Amino acid sequence: MSALPATFAALSDPTRLAILERLARGEAGVTELAADFPLSQPAISRHLKVLATAGLVRCRADGTRRLYRLE
């Protein structure tokens, strides 16, 4: 099965598009992203999970932090 439907579904949400625009400026953690949006950290995490599943962002561990960047 193609990943294309997951990619389009991920891009269909304006918040996820805004997160991608923010990550285009550099990697960031959930806390940093939540400060840029009127959303809770759990809500940002859910959006990031959708973006990661679609292959649009990648997560890396930095100590206890999880940093996200564009893929």
Phi, psi and omega in degrees: 000141181285149177277356183302315178300321178295323179295312179296321178297319179294322182280350183284347182263127181298327179293317179294323175298318179295323177297317178298319177298319178295317181289341175295338179273352180143160182293156182205156175269171181299319181298316179296318180294320181297330178291335181274349185230153179277049182231159177283163177299318177299324178293318177298318179300320178296317177297318180296325178297318178297316180295321179291319178298325179281354179081019183268335178228159177233144181249141173225148180273137174226088187069237179268353181271152172246120181254138182247144177216163177294145178259000000 
